[in-house]
Amino acid sequence: YFSTMASMLLIAALVGCAAAFNGGFVVPPADGYVGESFNAPLQVNGIFPGLAATAESGPKRSECGIGALMPWADHLYMLSYLSVPNAGAGTALYEIAPNMTMRVVAQHNSTYANRILHAPSNSIIIGAWQIDVDRNVRVFPAMTTVRLGGMAMHLTDNTKVYMLSMDGDFYECSLTDMSCTTLFDLVKELNMPVAAGEQQHFKAAHMMDGIVYVVSNTFEENDYLNLQHGGRFAAWKGPGSKWIILDDTAFVEVTGRYNFGRVVYALGWDKRSAILKVLDNGDGADPTTNSSWQTYRLPKASHAYDHLWQTEWPRIREVETERYLFDMHGLFYELSPLGWAGSTWGVRPISQHLRMIPDFASYRGFLVLGGNQVSPIFDNNLVTGQAQSGLWFGKTDDLWSWGKPKGWGGPWRADNVSANEPSDPYLMTGFDHKVLHLRVDNAPDDNDIKVRIEVDFTGVAGHVGEPWNLYQTLTVSQSAPYAFHVFPDGFSAHWIRMQTDSAAVMTAYFHYT
């Protein structure tokens, strides 16, 4: 009896504490005084229904994703978007106060996912709006009907920025008079096969070390079939120079800090795997010993991100000081901003998820995840109803309790492989069970093909003079084309790669569970 009563009293006390906690936060309100009390709005498992973004129910119905999040001037700014301009109504730039109330700053009928801290003007730019430290808002009028996927600092003029349209227009915008000038049509500059059916779909831009980078995540069936390549990762050094194509598959993100070696990271994918590209520019404190682009391959946790429309905006973003979080093909990863000696450090998977996350940010101790949950897309999906998306508030470490990291992919998929040419490094760390599937798709003869499997267990992927280590050699041939290897429980390394002793068309694919 006493044990039961004690348990009941303990439960009652805990419920009372929880009720008091949920109903009496004491934090600075939006425009009130420190210490002012208020009742917190309803939230369920980190989701506040009152902070959802919705589009009107009609007559046009497309999408209502949350494309950009920026903490600024004690508030969190949130920007929702339609699929294309004028494909519905009700989207807006919102301001969320510390007491979890929200107001509309500006309504719009367009598509935005660009955001940047513009240090020279002590302001942020999000969508078509500039917001200063006193929360005064100005608008770029020419950008109110443009689909803005990304933006970047200017190469030479701190009173200007670059804006990147998803449709390929590259703008120079003035913070003096808020005017914008079109500099390039990147569809033409980058020779994108739009006339052959590919869709331009530019997603991000970044300026680092006197170079502007842009990415487009174009990837459709012809890309998968290797018939043509519409994606782009490109660079421009400014007036007088031409745009240079760095890669021609889908890329969704390019970013980096201006210190810690000024490393530029880019995220993309092809039919083989997800891709992480890294450029270590070096700086005074952290000089580089390798200033060429490095390519690393990562597993895909899902094929539901392979089409250009399906990815939204996977991001690399700092949510804990000097530590990156990035999201790619249904997996969250941890990443260090450092790039010593041309290496990329600290890549490891955190969790698998199904949530569509166009942006995420930190705000007042929370990790805040944007969303894109309900999208009729011009009534092509008849069971969705009203377009809407919500925010999730939690802690960064909550992500470790999400889905166990799993995935698949590899460095070769019916690829022409030259003899003694190593594959790209493929991530191995952070997954419990690992299997390699190996296949000869075509070979000039029926001689044995020896496939050398090498691992890097320090994380430098062969840089700074540290060697790759022979793990095992598998033998296949045209008449015995298939082999597999199950790695022992407990065995892991940071990166793995392969090379053959003769030329052949090969597939090498890993399954991690």
N, C-alpha and C positions, 0 to 999 in steps of 0.2 A: 504493500500500500504506500509506504513512505517513498519507496523507489519510484513508483508510478507518479506520485504527487510531485516529487522533486523534478522528474522529467517534464511534467506538465508546466511547472513553474518556470523551468529553464526555457522551454519552448515559448511560453508567453512573454518572458523577458526579451528573448531574441526577436520575436515578432514586434514587440513594442519598440525595440531599438531600431529595427529595420524601418518601421513606420515613421519613427522620428527622423531617421536619416533621410528617407525619401521625401519627407514633407517640410524640412526646415533647414535647407542649406543656408549657409551664411557666406556669401561671396559678393564681390562688387557687382551690382546690377549694371544694366546697360548705361544708364545716365543718372544713376543715383549716387549713394554714398557708401563708402566702405563700411561693412557691418550691417547694412540693411538686410532684413530677412524677407523671405518670400517663399511661396509654395512652389516646389519643383513641378514641372509638367510631367505628364504620364510618360514612362519609358518602360519597355519590356526587353530585357536582355540586351541593353545597350542601344535599342532603337526607339527614337522619339517620333511617334506618328505626327506630332505637330510640326516637325521640321522636314517633312517630306516635300519634295518638289513634284508638282503635277502640271500637266497640260490640260487644256479644256477638252471636253469630251467630243467636241465636233464643231463644225462638220468635217474639217480635215483632221486626221489622226495619224501621227507618225511616231514620235518618240519623245521621251522626256528624261534624258540622262543627266547626271551631275558631272559636268565636264571639267570643273576647276574648283579647287579649294585653296584659300589663302588666309592664314591668320594675320591680322593686321590691326593696329590701333585698338587693342583689347577686344576685338571682334573676330569672328570667322566669316569670311566672304565665300559664298557659294554661288555657282553659276550653272543653271540648267540649260539644256539645248534641245532643239528639234533635229530631225534627220537632215533637213535642208531648209533654207530660208523660206518662210511663209507656208510651211507644211504643218500648220496648226497654230495654236495660240496658247498663252498662259505661262510661257517660260520667262525667266527673269534672272537678274542679279539680286541675290539676297544677302542680308546682313544678320548674322546670328550673334546675340548678346550673351554675356557670361551667365545670365539667368535662364538661358536656353529658350528665349523668345526670339522670334524672327520677324523681320520686316522686309518688304520689297524695296530695293534701292532704285531699280530701273527695270521696266518690262521690255521684252524684245521678242522678235519672231525669227531668230536666226540660230546659228550653231557655233558654239565657242568652247574651246578647251585650252586656251592660251593663258598663261599667268607668269609673272616675273616680278621680282623685286628690283626696281630701278633705283639703285643707290644714289646716283648723282642728283636726282630730284626728290629724294626722300619720299618715295611713293611706290605703290604697287600698280601694275597694269594687269587687269583681268578682263578678258573679252575686249569690248570696245571702250572700256572705261579706265580712267586713271583716278586713284584714290590717294590723297595725301595723308599725313600723320594726324590731321585734324578731322579726317573722314569727309573732307570736301571732295566732290566727284566732278570730273570732267569727262566728256565723251569725244571720241574720234568719229565725227559724223559719217565719213565715208566707209567706216567699218561696221555700221549697224545692220547691213544686209549681206555681209561677207561671212562665209564659213571659215573661221580662224582656227587652225589646228595647232599652231605654235608661234613662238616669237623669240627674238634674240637681241642681245645688246648690239649696239652699232659698232662698226669697226673703228671709227675715228671721231665721231661726234656724239658727245654725251647728251645732247639735246634731242637726239633722235633714237628710234628703235627700228628693228625690222619686224614685220608681221608676215606670217606665212598662211596663205589660204589653202584649205584642203583641196581646192581645185587647181592649185599650181601657181597662182599669182603671188609674187614676192614683192612686198611693199616696203617703202621707207616712210616712216611716220614721224612727224615733228611734234615734240612736246611744247613747243613755243606757241604755235597757232593751231595745233591738233589736225593738221592736214596730212594727207597720205598720197604718195606718188608710187605708181607701179614701176618697178625696176625690171622685172623679168616675168615672162610666162615660162615657168619651169617645165611644163609639158614639152615645149619646143626645145628649150635649152638642154634638156636631159634626154631628148629623143625617145620619149615614152610612146609605146605602141598603142595609143588610144584609138587610132583609126582601125586597128586590128581587133578591137573589142576590149582592151584593157582599160580599167578606170583609174584615173589619177586619184590619190587619196593621201595627201600629205598630212603628217601627224605631228612633227616636232622640228624645232630648230635650236641651234646653240652656236654661240661665238666663243672661240678659245684660241689664244695665241695667234691672232691676226687671220683666222680662218672662220668662215661661217659654214656650218653644217646643216643640211636638211635631210629629212627622211620621208619616204612614202611607203605605205604598207600594202601596195597593190599586189595581190596574190589571188589568182583565179584558176580555173581548171587547166588552162593552157600552161600556166606556170607549173602546176603539179605534174602535167604530162611532159614537161620540158620542151614545149613547142615554142614558147616565147617567154620573155621575162619583163614584167612590168614594174616591179618594185625598184626603188632607188634609195641609195645612200650616197650623197653627193657633197662636194665641198667647193667653196668660192673664196678667193683671196682678196676680193675687192675690185674696184674699178680698174679696167685695163686687163683683167684676167678672165679666163673662161671657166665655166663650171666643169668640175672633174667628177666623173662617176666612180665612186669607190667600190660599190657593189650593186648588183642588179636583181636582188631578191627583196622580199618584204622587210622593211624596218619600221619600227613604231616609236622609238625613243632615242634621243641623243642628248647627253647632258654631262656635267662635270663641275667640280669646284675650281676656284681660281687659286688654290694653294694645294698643299700635299702632292706636289708634282704635276699639278694641272692635268690630271688624267681625264680623258674623254672616254665615256662609255656609250655604246650604242647597242640596242636590243632589236633583234629581228628573228626571222625564221625562214626555212625552206622546207622541201618535202622530207628532208632527212631528220631535222631536229630544230630546236630553238638555238639562237646564235647570240653570243655576247662578243662584241668587238671592243678592243681596248687600245688606246693610244696614250702612252706616257710621254708627255711633253717635257717634263722636268722643270724645276725652278731652282733658285739659288740654294735653298735649304735641302732640296731633294733632287739632285741632278739625275738625269736618265742615262742609262747605258744602251738603251734600245728605243729609238724614236720611230719605229715602224709599227703599223697596225698589226695587232695580234688577234687571231680568231679562235674562240673557244666555243664548244658545243655543249648544249644543255638538254636534258630530257623534256619532252612534252608530256604534261599530265592529261591532256585531252586533245582530240582532233576537232573539238567544237570551237577552236579559235583559228582555224587554218584559212578561212576566207577573210578577205580584207574588211568586210563589214562586221565580222564577229569579234574583233579584238578590242574595239573602242580605243582606249589610251592606256596600255600598260606603262607603268612609270618606274623610274629610278628616283627615289626621293629620300632625303634625310629626315627620319622621324625620331631618332635619338641622336644627340650631338655627335657629329663626326662618325656616324654609322649609317650606311645606306640600307634601305629596304627596297627590294624590287620585285615586281610581279610580272610573270611571263608564262603564258600558256597554261594557266591554272595552278601555278606553283609560286609561292612566296620564297624569296631568297634573302639571305644576309650578304652584304658586300662591304668591303672596306674601301674608302676613297683613295687609299694609298696605291702607288704603283711603282714601288722601288725596283730599280734595275730592269724595267720593262715588264715586270711580272704583275699579275693581278692577284690580290690577296683576299683570303677569307670568303670565297664563294662557297656557300653551303645552303642546302634547301631547309626551309622551315616547316612548310605545311602545304597541303593540297586543298583547293577550294573550288566551289562552283560559282561563287559570287562574281558578277561583272563589276569591275572596279575601275572606272575611268580616271579617278584621282584619289589620293589619300594625303593626309597631312596630320601634324600634331597641333593640338589646341588645348591649352590649360590642363596639361597632364594626360589628355586623352589621345589615343590614336583614332583618327576619324577616317572612315572609309566611305567614299562616295559610292554610288550605285547606278545601275541601269536595269531596272527590274521588269517593267511592263512596257512593251513597245508594239503597238498594232502594225506599224510600218505600212501605212496606206491601206489598212484593212486586209493585208495579206495574212495576218494572223487573227482569226475570228474568235479566239477565246481569251483575248487579253482585256478588252474593255478600255478604260481610261489609261492613257500613258502616265506613268508615275515612277518615282524612285525615292529611296530613302537613304539616310545616313546611318552608319553604325559607329557607336562610341564605345571604345574599350581601351585596353592597355596593349602595348606592343607585344609583351610576352604572352598575351592571350592567344596569339597566333600559333604558338607551339602546341596548343591543345586542339587545334583544328585537324583536318584530315592528315593522316600519315603520308609523308612524301612518297610518291610513286610516279613512274613515268617510263617512257620508252623513246627510242631514237638512236641515231648513230652517225658516224662520220661518212659512211658510204651507203648509197642506195642505188644499185645498178649503175655505178660510176666507173669510168675508165680510170683504172689505177695504174700508175707507172711503177716500175720495179724500184724498190728501195726508197720510195718517197713516203715519208710519214704522213699519216692522216692528221687532221686537226685534233687537238686534245679534246676529250669528252669527259664531262664531270662524272666522278665515281663516288665521291664522299657523301655521307648522309642518308644512304639507302640501305635497308636491312638485307634484302635478298637480291642477288644480281646474276643474270644469265646473259651470255653473249651468243647470238646466232650469226653464223657465218655462211655465206653462199657464193659460189662461183656462178655468175650469170652468163658469162661467155669467156672463152679462152682460146688462144691461137692453136693450142695443141692439148693433148691429154697428159702432159707431164704434171708431176706434183707441183703444187703451189704452196710454199711454206709461208705462213702468216705469223709474223713476229708480234707478240702482244707485249707492250711495254707500259710500265706504270711510273708515275711520279708521286711519291708519298710525302713530299715536303711542301707542295703547293706552288712551286716556281715554274712548273711546266717546262723544265729544261733550260731556264735562263740562269744567269749569274754563274755559269760554269758547272752547275749541278747536272749530272747525267740522268737520262731516262734509264730505267732498270728493266731488264728482260724478265718478264713473268713466266711466259710459256710460249711455245710455238705449236700452232695447229697446222695440219696438212689437209688440203682439199685438192680437187682436180675437176676437170670437165666431166669425167665419168662418175666421180664421187663428190658432187658439188657441195654437199651440206655437212656442216659440223656445228656442234654447240659445246659450250663450256659453262658449267655451273660453278660459280666462285664459292669457296668454302664459307660457311657461316662465320662471321667475325672478320673476314678479310675485307680490307678496304684500302683505298689509296685516294689521293686527291684527284688526279687526272689519269686517263688511260688513252693510249693511242695504238695504232697498228701500222704495219707496212709489210708488203709482200716481196718475195725474191724474184718475181717475174710479173710482167704486165698482164692484166686481165680486167674484165668487167666484174666488179665485186659489190656485194652487199654485206655490211657489218652493222648489226642492230643489237642494242642492249634493251633488256626488259628488267626494270627495277621494281620490286614490290616490298 
